[in-house]
């Protein structure tokens, strides 16, 4: 996985209480962590797969965003550039 990949957690339901489950699809931020759409940091990417790259990674990458570009643009807007 690369930083910015949108990944699906295969062990949680897509919906929870009739709404999209925040832990279903998250954005990978590196070091075995991701962020859900509510801004909460999740640490559910199993270390076993990180330490054993020959094993199949069960997380499906469904998209990618340029995190550094988004953050840079937000900071530029905040400082008025």
Secondary structure, DSSP 8 states (H G I E B T S, - for coil): --TTEEEE-TTS-SEETTEE-TTTEEEEEETTEEE-TTS-EE--S-HHHHH-TTS----EEEEE--HHHHHHHHHHHHHT-
